[in-house]
Amino acid sequence: MARPRKSSILDEFERVREPDFEALAKVVEEAKGGRTSLDFAALCGVHPSTISRIRDGKMLRKPISDELLVSIAVNAEQNNGEIFRDLLKAHGVEPRRGVTIYSYDDLLREKMQQLIYQSESYGVYNGNDSNKLENRVISNASEIILRELYAKGQRIRAMDPKDIAEEASHGVLKPALCDFAIEVNDVKHDQFEIREYFVLDGTSQKAIRRLEQVLSGAYLIHPIQQGIKLYTILFDTIMYRRLMDSLRSCRIRDSITLLLLDIRSRETIDSFEIPML
C-alpha cells in the first residue's frame, strides 16, 4: 500500500493507492461540463494547460494538489458532492480509519471555506485585486443578503456600522462591530428596523469568540428595544449545526439569528433564531 500523503486541506483522508489518471480525466471532464477549458481553468485558479493535461490523462508524474481537487469540485457545473466523492476516489485517497463522511456536499462546503482562506485564486482571480480576503467574504455575504431582500420586494437602506455603534449602541458593541448593517421596511407597521450582520468566518475559535462578543454586547444594551435585530452569518455547515444545537436550549431577551449561506449557489440555505424569553 502506498504511503499516506500529508495534507492540510484533506486531513480526513489518507492515500491508499496511486491516482487513477484515466478515471480522474473522466471526472474532470464531467466537472467542466459545457464550458471551455479556458473558462473552467480560470474558475479553478490554474493555467488552462493544467486542466488540459488532466483531461488528457497526462498528469503522470505526481498527483494533483489537494487544493486543486477541491477547487475542481467546487466549480463543477453540477453534482458537486458526487463529483467531490468521485475525484477523491480517482485521487487514490479514502477516509482515515474512524472517519465517516455522511455528506460530501457538506464536507465540500467546509473545504471550500478552507480553500478561500488558503488561496486568493478561488473563483476568477484578479492578480491586481488588493482587497483583503476577509473583506471579499463579507462582500459576498452582503451581496447575498441584499439580493434576497430585494427579491422579496423589501425596501432597504444600507447603513454605516460605525454610526450604529455610536448612535444606537452607544459604543458598547464596538468590540463586535458588525460587518454591515441595513434598515429594512416593516410593511405591516410602516417603519424601518435595523439589522446588524456579523460574519462568523475563519477558524472555529474565531467564530465562537465573535458570537460570544455579540451575545455579551446584546446583554448589556438590549438592542431589540432600539429596533435592532442581530444576524450572525456562517458558511461552514458543521460549525452552524454545532452552534445551533448548543443554542437550542438558550433563552435570550433579543432577536439574534444564525444564517447559513452558500457562496457557490449565492443563497441562504438555513436559518435559526435563538429562542427569546
Residue pairs with C-beta under 8 A, 6 or more apart in sequence:
1 16
1 17
2 15
2 16
2 17
2 18
2 92
3 15
4 14
4 15
4 16
5 14
5 15
5 63
5 93
7 13
7 66
8 66
8 118
9 66
9 67
9 70
9 111
9 114
9 115
9 118
10 66
10 69
10 70
10 88
10 93
10 111
12 95
12 96
12 99
12 101
12 107
13 88
13 93
13 94
13 95
13 96
13 99
14 93
14 94
14 96
15 92
15 93
16 92
16 93
16 94
17 92
18 92
19 59
19 63
19 64
19 90
19 91
19 92
20 89
20 90
20 92
21 54
21 57
21 58
21 59
21 60
21 90
22 57
23 86
23 89
23 90
24 54
24 57
24 59
24 64
24 87
24 90
24 91
25 54
25 55
25 56
25 57
26 90
27 83
27 86
27 87
27 90
28 51
28 54
28 55
28 72
28 87
29 55
30 76
30 79
30 83
30 86
31 40
31 72
31 73
31 75
31 76
31 77
31 83
31 87
32 40
32 51
32 55
32 77
33 40
33 76
33 77
33 78
34 77
35 43
35 77
37 48
37 51
37 52
37 55
38 48
40 51
40 75
41 47
41 48
41 50
41 51
42 48
42 124
42 125
43 71
43 75
43 123
43 124
44 51
44 68
44 71
44 72
44 75
44 121
45 71
45 119
45 121
45 122
45 123
45 125
46 68
46 71
46 121
50 68
53 59
54 64
63 91
63 92
64 91
66 91
67 115
67 118
67 119
69 87
69 88
69 91
70 84
70 108
70 111
70 112
70 114
70 115
71 115
71 121
71 122
72 83
72 87
73 80
73 83
73 84
73 87
73 108
73 111
74 80
74 108
74 111
74 112
74 115
74 122
74 264
75 123
76 83
76 84
80 105
80 108
80 264
81 103
81 104
81 105
81 107
81 108
82 104
84 104
84 105
84 107
84 108
84 111
85 104
88 94
95 101
101 107
106 237
106 238
109 235
109 236
109 237
109 262
110 236
110 237
110 238
112 122
112 235
112 263
112 264
113 201
113 235
113 236
115 122
116 122
116 133
116 137
116 263
117 133
117 202
120 129
120 133
131 139
134 201
134 202
137 199
137 201
137 235
138 179
138 180
138 199
140 261
140 263
141 179
141 180
141 197
141 199
141 233
141 261
142 179
142 180
142 197
143 266
144 261
144 263
144 266
144 267
144 268
145 182
145 197
145 231
145 233
145 259
145 268
146 156
146 158
146 182
147 266
148 267
148 268
149 156
149 182
149 184
150 156
154 184
154 185
155 184
155 185
155 192
156 182
156 183
156 184
156 185
157 182
157 183
157 192
158 180
158 181
158 182
159 181
159 182
159 183
159 194
160 181
161 177
161 178
161 179
161 180
161 181
161 196
162 177
164 173
164 178
164 181
164 194
164 196
164 228
165 171
165 173
165 174
165 177
168 194
168 223
168 226
168 228
169 217
169 221
169 223
169 226
169 228
170 221
172 217
172 220
172 221
173 196
173 214
173 217
173 218
173 221
173 223
175 213
175 217
176 198
176 210
176 213
176 214
176 217
178 196
178 197
178 198
178 230
179 197
179 198
179 199
179 233
180 197
181 194
181 195
181 196
181 197
182 194
182 195
182 197
183 192
183 193
183 194
183 195
184 192
184 193
184 195
185 191
185 192
186 192
186 193
191 227
192 227
193 227
193 228
193 229
194 226
194 227
194 228
194 229
195 228
195 229
195 230
195 231
196 223
196 228
196 229
196 230
196 231
197 231
197 232
197 233
198 210
198 211
198 214
198 230
198 231
198 232
198 233
199 232
199 233
200 206
200 207
200 210
200 211
200 232
200 233
200 234
200 239
201 207
201 233
201 234
201 235
204 239
207 234
207 236
207 239
207 243
208 243
210 232
211 232
211 243
214 230
214 232
214 256
215 252
215 256
218 230
218 252
218 253
218 254
218 256
219 252
219 253
222 253
222 254
223 229
223 230
223 254
224 253
224 254
224 255
229 254
229 255
229 256
229 257
230 254
230 255
230 256
230 257
231 256
231 257
231 258
231 259
232 256
232 257
232 258
232 259
233 259
233 261
234 240
234 243
234 258
234 259
234 260
234 261
235 260
235 261
235 262
235 263
237 260
240 258
240 260
240 270
240 272
243 258
244 258
244 272
247 258
247 272
247 274
248 275
250 274
250 275
251 275
251 276
251 277
252 274
252 275
252 276
252 277
253 276
253 277
254 276
255 273
255 276
256 273
256 274
257 271
257 272
257 273
257 274
258 271
258 272
258 273
258 274
259 268
259 270
259 271
260 268
260 269
260 270
260 271
261 267
261 268
261 269
262 268
262 269
